[in-house]
Amino acid sequence: MQKTYTSVKDITGPLVMIELPESAEVKFEELVEVQMEGSEKKQLGKVLESSKGKAVVQMFEGTSGLATEGSKATFLGKPLRMKLSKDLIGRVFDGMGTPLDGLPEIISNESRDINGMPINPASRQAPSDFVQTGISSIDVMNTMVRGQKIPVFSGAGLDHNKLAVQIARQAAVGDGSTTERNSDEPFAVVFAAMGVTFEEAEYFKAEFEKTGALDNAVLFLNTAADPVVERIATPRMALTVAEYLAFEHDIHVLVILTDMTNYAEALREVSAARKEVPGRRGYPGYLYTDLSTIYERAGSINVAKGTITQVPIITMPQDDKTHPVPDLTGYITEGQFALDRNIAKSGIYPPMDVLASLSRLKVGGGKTRADHYKVADQLFASYARGKEVRELAVVLGEASLNVADKAHLDFATAYEKEFIQQGFYENRSLNESLDLGWKLLGMLPRKELKRVKSSLVEEYLGKES
């Protein structure tokens, strides 16, 4: 039931304070329309707090043009909802779900509260199926699993946007034997950009359209010029669409959220306007809880075939992993892909630091090639030793190295230039990446391959002459 009040008492930043009768029933997240007397424009907001005869309303479009005198607020009695249909696939929207592609709005009788519902832990299934990204340093070394939530930790100026587009374009479900998407297991991408520049938003849109990836994706683009409060709604819009496609239409959905640091900055700005007691570095004390309401919307459930895999991208201010956003994200999610500035400076794309990256989930046995994790273990160990030798050579000189150390030094260089390095449009199947890994391991003396069985070494590298 809609109720209208004319008791707007204060406007601070994106917040409007409204006095209410003691008997008024106002719900958290309820939508509110605020309108100036004599104006036809209605500005939308939502209730952040309601107590002691007043309501704090957070405006989606800012408070420009509003005044305490002559304003009326209409409480709509419902939360912000997203209209849902399979016709969303192939469309581009702003952060509030308004079309940006010149096409009509979605016509559907199905709509849902964007805040979603928690997944019952009893209905969750343990993720164990493979998501192939076509990127060797991810697929072999730190495999992504359907239903997993795994962020990308990056820094200002690194190629995280480029990597996000490549993952969105190439991601597929299967056993890694091919780069083709399995038609028997429908797959879609929901891509949400928050607080990006206009140029970045145009880049995302152009890349999806140019490569045809848009045919299988839903884009939400919130720019830095858009209202701060819209930025808070954008990831929830995207995840509401993902839940509908996954759990109503049995589609495997990959959700990419960039940049969660911009999202957290929006939370901090609204928190400051509410005069809340700040937490670490000025972020609200409930930052952990708020982030968890987004990240925990990934997963797979036993009553639907579809899954939601989530890849949030976080730019760490000053490359600081202890910054609250990456720090708290690490507690909630299941590992991380780490980008490294020094690797980027050497001209390698993607600048993946495989030693600092981690995926806490593994693909179930028999769902990828039998030698997958043995090869990954050996590549990891050999590359780690090669980097140690590289540091030692800087101090003592290469002349001081023995034969095995020199082999590991050469291996580390080749591993970076051939395995980690790959083109933006280069899509490798898991089998191709594993074969490349075996080729590089062939540079090392056989006695140094301690993480793989001799039978596997002979199968892929042949008998030692």
DRENMI-631612 format. One line per 10 residues: number of its first residue (from 1); their letters; for each residue x negated, y, z of C-alpha. Coordinates in steps of 0.2 Angstrom, whole numbers. Each point is the difference from the previous one (the first is absolute). Layout:
# DRENMI-631612
NUM> A> X:Y:Z | ...
//
This chain:
# DRENMI-631612
1> MQKTYTSVKD> 0:0:0 | -7:17:-5 | -1:14:13 | -5:18:-3 | -8:12:12 | -5:18:-2 | -12:1:16 | -17:0:-9 | -11:7:14 | -18:-1:-6
11> ITGPLVMIEL> -10:-4:-16 | -18:-5:2 | -10:-7:-15 | 10:-14:-8 | 11:-2:16 | 17:7:4 | 7:0:18 | 19:-1:1 | 10:2:16 | 14:-13:2
21> PESAEVKFEE> 15:-3:11 | -4:-12:14 | 13:-12:-7 | -9:0:-17 | -6:-17:-6 | -15:2:-11 | -11:-15:-6 | -19:-1:-3 | -4:1:-19 | 18:7:-3
31> LVEVQMEGSE> 0:11:-16 | 4:18:2 | 5:14:-13 | -5:17:5 | 8:15:-11 | -1:19:2 | 16:9:0 | 4:6:-18 | -12:-12:-8 | 4:-15:-10
41> KKQLGKVLES> -16:-9:3 | 0:-14:13 | -17:-5:8 | -2:-17:6 | -8:-6:16 | 1:-14:13 | 1:-1:19 | -16:-2:9 | 6:2:18 | 17:2:8
51> SKGKAVVQMF> 2:3:19 | 7:12:12 | 12:9:-12 | -12:3:-13 | -7:-8:-16 | -17:2:-9 | 2:-1:-18 | -15:-3:-12 | 3:8:-17 | -5:-10:-16
61> EGTSGLATEG> -1:16:-11 | -8:12:14 | 9:14:8 | -3:14:-13 | 16:10:-2 | 8:-5:16 | 3:11:15 | 8:-3:17 | 14:12:-4 | 13:-5:-12
71> SKATFLGKPL> -6:-18:-2 | 11:-15:3 | -5:-18:2 | 10:-15:-6 | -4:-17:8 | 4:-13:-13 | 1:-15:12 | -12:-11:-10 | -19:-2:-3 | -10:3:-16
81> RMKLSKDLIG> 4:-14:-12 | -7:-6:-16 | 10:-6:-15 | -6:-17:-5 | 1:-9:-17 | -12:-11:-11 | 1:15:-12 | -12:9:12 | -14:-10:-9 | -9:11:-13
91> RVFDGMGTPL> 6:16:8 | -10:15:8 | 7:9:15 | -5:14:12 | -3:-3:18 | 19:1:4 | 5:-12:-14 | 5:14:-13 | -4:-5:-18 | -15:8:-8
101> DGLPEIISNE> 0:-9:-16 | 15:9:-8 | 12:-14:2 | 16:0:9 | 1:-5:19 | 3:-18:4 | 18:-5:1 | 3:-13:12 | 12:-5:14 | -15:-7:10
111> SRDINGMPIN> -9:11:12 | -11:-2:16 | -7:10:14 | -18:4:-5 | -6:-4:18 | 4:-19:-3 | 2:-13:12 | -14:-10:10 | -3:-17:-7 | 4:-13:12
121> PASRQAPSDF> -16:-9:5 | 9:-17:0 | 4:2:-18 | -18:5:-6 | -10:-12:-10 | -19:0:1 | -8:7:-16 | -10:-12:-9 | 3:3:-19 | -13:9:-11
131> VQTGISSIDV> 2:18:-7 | -12:2:-14 | -6:18:-3 | -12:-3:-14 | -14:8:10 | -14:-13:4 | -6:9:17 | 18:-2:6 | 6:-17:-7 | -15:-10:4
141> MNTMVRGQKI> -7:8:15 | 15:7:10 | 15:-8:-8 | 17:9:1 | 15:-11:5 | 18:2:-4 | 9:8:15 | -16:7:7 | -3:18:6 | -18:5:-4
151> PVFSGAGLDH> -6:18:-2 | -14:8:-11 | -11:11:11 | -7:14:-11 | -7:17:1 | 2:17:-9 | -6:0:-17 | -1:-19:-2 | 10:-10:-13 | 14:-6:11
161> NKLAVQIARQ> 13:7:-12 | -8:-8:-15 | -1:-17:10 | 18:2:5 | 6:2:-18 | -11:-15:-5 | 7:-11:13 | 18:5:-4 | -3:-3:-19 | -9:-17:2
171> AAVGDGSTTE> 8:-8:15 | 8:-17:-3 | 5:-16:10 | -6:-17:-5 | -15:-11:3 | -13:11:-8 | -3:-10:-16 | 7:14:-11 | 3:19:1 | 17:-2:-7
181> RNSDEPFAVV> 15:2:11 | 10:-15:3 | 17:2:-7 | 7:-13:12 | -4:11:15 | 6:18:-3 | -12:14:5 | 2:18:3 | -10:15:6 | 7:14:11
191> FAAMGVTFEE> -12:15:0 | 2:14:12 | -12:15:0 | 1:13:15 | -7:17:1 | -10:-2:-16 | -5:14:-12 | 10:4:-15 | -14:-6:-11 | -1:-17:10
201> AEYFKAEFEK> 19:-2:-2 | -1:3:-19 | -15:-12:-1 | 10:-14:9 | 15:3:-11 | -10:1:-16 | -10:-16:4 | 15:-10:4 | 9:5:-17 | -16:-2:-11
211> TGALDNAVLF> -3:-17:6 | 18:-6:0 | -2:-4:19 | 15:12:3 | 12:-14:-8 | -3:-10:15 | -2:14:14 | 10:13:10 | -10:16:3 | 3:12:14
221> LNTAADPVVE> -10:16:-2 | -1:13:15 | -12:14:-4 | -9:12:13 | 12:14:-6 | 15:-10:5 | 8:2:18 | -10:-8:14 | 15:-9:6 | 3:-9:-17
231> RIATPRMALT> -17:-8:2 | 6:-9:16 | 15:-7:-10 | -10:-5:-16 | -8:-17:7 | 17:-5:8 | 9:3:-17 | -13:-11:-9 | 1:-14:13 | 19:0:0
241> VAEYLAFEHD> -1:-3:-19 | -13:-13:3 | 11:-9:13 | 15:0:-12 | -10:-7:-15 | -9:-13:11 | 14:-6:11 | 15:2:-11 | -8:-4:-17 | -14:-12:5
251> IHVLVILTDM> -13:11:-8 | -18:0:6 | -4:19:3 | -16:9:3 | 2:16:9 | -15:13:-2 | 1:15:12 | -12:14:-3 | -5:10:10 | 5:-5:18
261> TNYAEALREV> -12:13:7 | 11:14:-9 | 15:-9:8 | -8:1:17 | -4:18:-2 | 19:3:-4 | 4:-8:16 | -12:11:10 | 7:15:-8 | 17:-4:5
271> SAARKEVPGR> -5:-5:17 | -9:16:3 | 16:10:-5 | 9:-10:13 | -13:5:13 | -3:-18:5 | -15:-4:10 | -14:-5:-12 | -10:-16:0 | -17:-4:-7
281> RGYPGYLYTD> -5:14:-13 | 16:8:1 | 10:-14:-7 | 16:-5:10 | -1:-13:13 | 12:-11:-9 | -11:-1:-16 | -3:-19:3 | 18:-4:2 | 5:11:-16
291> LSTIYERAGS> -13:-9:-11 | 6:-17:6 | 17:4:-6 | -7:1:-17 | -13:-13:0 | 11:-13:8 | 12:1:-15 | -11:-12:-10 | 2:-19:1 | 9:-15:-6
301> INVAKGTITQ> 15:-8:8 | 8:-17:-1 | 17:5:-7 | -7:8:-16 | -13:-4:-13 | -6:17:-2 | -15:8:9 | -6:17:5 | -19:3:-1 | -6:17:6
311> VPIITMPQDD> -16:10:-4 | -1:17:9 | -14:11:-6 | -8:10:14 | -13:14:-3 | -11:1:15 | -4:18:4 | -19:2:0 | -1:-19:-4 | 4:-3:19
321> KTHPVPDLTG> 7:-17:3 | 4:5:18 | 12:13:-6 | 17:-3:7 | 9:-5:-16 | -13:-13:-6 | -3:-6:18 | 19:-3:4 | 3:-7:-17 | -14:-13:3
331> YITEGQFALD> 10:-6:16 | 16:-3:-10 | -6:-7:-17 | -9:-16:-5 | -17:6:-5 | -6:14:-12 | -8:4:-16 | -14:12:3 | -7:12:-14 | -18:6:3
341> RNIAKSGIYP> -7:17:-5 | -18:-6:-3 | 7:-14:-12 | 10:13:-9 | -16:12:-2 | -9:-14:-9 | 14:0:-13 | 9:-16:4 | 19:-1:-1 | 9:-6:10
351> PMDVLASLSR> -12:6:14 | 5:-15:11 | -10:-4:15 | 4:-18:1 | -10:-2:17 | 11:13:8 | 16:-7:-7 | 10:-14:7 | 16:-10:-3 | 6:-9:15
361> LKVGGGKTRA> 12:-11:-10 | -5:-14:-12 | 9:-8:-14 | 6:-17:4 | -10:-16:-5 | 2:-5:-18 | 8:17:-6 | -16:6:-8 | -15:-9:-7 | -8:-12:12
371> DHYKVADQLF> -17:8:1 | 8:18:4 | -5:3:18 | -16:-10:-1 | -6:12:-14 | 6:15:10 | -10:-5:15 | -16:-3:-10 | 2:16:-9 | 3:10:16
381> ASYARGKEVR> -15:-8:9 | -12:2:-15 | 5:18:-3 | -1:4:19 | -18:-7:0 | -4:9:-16 | 5:17:8 | -11:-4:15 | -15:-4:-12 | 3:17:-9
391> ELAVVLGEAS> -1:9:16 | -16:-10:5 | -8:4:-17 | 3:19:2 | -11:-2:16 | -13:-13:-5 | 0:1:-19 | 6:-14:-12 | -18:-8:0 | 3:-6:18
401> LNVADKAHLD> 15:-10:-5 | 0:-19:-2 | 7:-9:-15 | 17:-3:8 | 1:18:6 | -3:7:-18 | 13:-12:-7 | 13:7:13 | -5:18:-4 | 3:-3:-19
411> FATAYEKEFI> 16:-9:4 | 7:14:11 | -4:12:-15 | 8:-11:-13 | 15:-3:12 | 4:18:1 | -2:4:-18 | 9:-15:-7 | 12:-7:13 | 5:16:10
421> QQGFYENRSL> -1:11:-15 | 14:-2:-13 | 9:11:-12 | 16:9:4 | 9:-10:-13 | -9:-16:3 | 12:-13:7 | -10:-16:6 | 10:-16:5 | -6:-8:16
431> NESLDLGWKL> -8:-14:-10 | -10:12:-10 | -6:9:16 | -5:-17:7 | -9:-5:-15 | -9:17:0 | -4:-3:19 | -8:-17:-5 | -10:8:-13 | -8:12:12
441> LGMLPRKELK> -3:-13:13 | -10:-9:-13 | -13:14:2 | -4:-7:18 | -11:-15:4 | 11:-15:3 | -6:-3:18 | 7:18:4 | 18:-6:-5 | 4:-6:17
451> RVKSSLVEEY> 19:4:1 | 5:-11:-15 | -1:-19:-2 | -13:-6:-11 | 13:-9:-10 | 8:17:-4 | -17:7:-5 | -3:-14:-12 | 18:2:-7 | -2:18:-4
461> LGKES> -19:3:-2 | -5:-17:-6 | -14:-11:8 | -16:8:5 | -14:-3:-13
//
